[in-house]
Each structure stands twice: as structure tokens, then as C-alpha cells.
């Protein structure tokens, strides 16, 4: 089985889709996939589907949805000639249900694995390996998490975690690339990212450094000015001390290796949408 949640929901057994067309069974499959090999309680599933406004038939209706998913699993396995019953894949446990699949079968699990390995390589100073691992993690994404599935409270929690982790992975991969001297290569990507995240100081700092190292100091200072104007207008704050230090260093024509990328300056404050 292969399940993708980092974009539109897909789930297939030997190439045959098992994604339901009805909205609520899709939510159940998505929540079980994001918690693969962990029990999701009946209470969690009900909260996802109906919130606090539970219908009187909630328990029976949930069981019906589970049976529908098992029928789809059983049919897909039969078409593929695979052994084992659907009850072994979508199993009943005390108080809930669990989707039992190989960890690598769910793209979110693979994203988390690559992310952890990439952060570990970055911490160990292996920038080449960190860039490759974090780049591979980012490449798994095909859009927003479960973009075609309705999000109840449980899916919102999981989607928010993954989206914040995604931005952190991008930011750290760019850090690694800048430490490897790839400032020319990341300018275009950073220009797009800062457009999407206009309050994100860390991404702006990386763009300023990349431009400055590429010999484009006036453009780098222009990015700083635009960020400052946006921060003041949107949230009434000046740029962080790290960014102000970076601007002064550029004005003086100094090296910016110690502005924060190399870990010798204060950590970048978490403003805007970035979570590192």
C-alpha cells in the first residue's frame, strides 16, 4: 500500500486506488494514515467527523464508514492477488482503530524520517548531506496537506504540524546551501519564498545574504527596506537585532558570515509564519 497526504490524498494497493469518494470516509482514511500504526480512538474519529455536534447515530455511522473502507481494501487486495484480510490492515483495537502499514508507505512518515536525518546532519556540520536529505524531504510535497480533504479538528492539528515543519525544512536546507557557497543558486527560490512569506525574517535574511555575496548589495539593502516597511505596517515592529546588524554590516562592506547563519549571532526570532 502507498498513501500520500502531502498534497491531494492518494491511497493505492498495487496501483489500484482505495480512496473513497464520500467526504467523511476520506477524512477517516486521512486521519488513520497520518497516525499509521498508532491507534486512533473512536472519540478522535468522531470529533474529526462531527466536532462537538455529534448525531445520535454517530457510533453506528462511524462503524459503517469503517466497513466501507474495509470493503475497498478487500476488493483492492483481491484484484491484486494479495494475501491477508482487510481486517489486518484496518484493524479494530480497544477503543479505536489502527491502519497497519509499513512506515515508509505513508509519505508523511518518510518526510519526518528525512527531516530528522537532515537536521541531524546539519547539527553535525555535514552541510552536503543535510542539503541532500532536506531537499529530498521537500521534494515529497505535491501541494498543501490533504488539499482535497475536509479538515476537522484532528486533521487541522496534523496539517499545521506538517506545514510548519515544511517551512522549517526549506529554511534549514537553504542555510546549508548558503554555507556551501551556493548563494547564486538560491536567489530565485528565496525571492519566491519571501513573496509568499512577507513577514518571515529568516527567509529575508537568507535572501539578503545571498544577494550580498553575489555582488548585489543595493538589491540586498532594498530587500531589507521592503521588509522593514512591511513589518512596521503589518505588526508595528522594527526588524530584529540580527537583521539590523546584517544591514549595518552590508553598509560598511563587511563580511556577513557571522550574521546568524554560522551560529555566532543570536538566533533569528520566530516571527511571521516560520517555524525552525
PyMOL commands that set and color helices and strands:
alter all, ss='L'
color gray80, all
select helices_A, chain A and resi 23-34+42-50+58-80+86-89+103-105+107-123+127-139+153-179+183-196+201-213+217-235+241-251
alter helices_A, ss='H'
color red, helices_A
select strands_A, chain A and resi 2-4+10-13+16-17+40-41+90-93+96-99
alter strands_A, ss='S'
color yellow, strands_A
deselect
rebuild
show_as cartoon
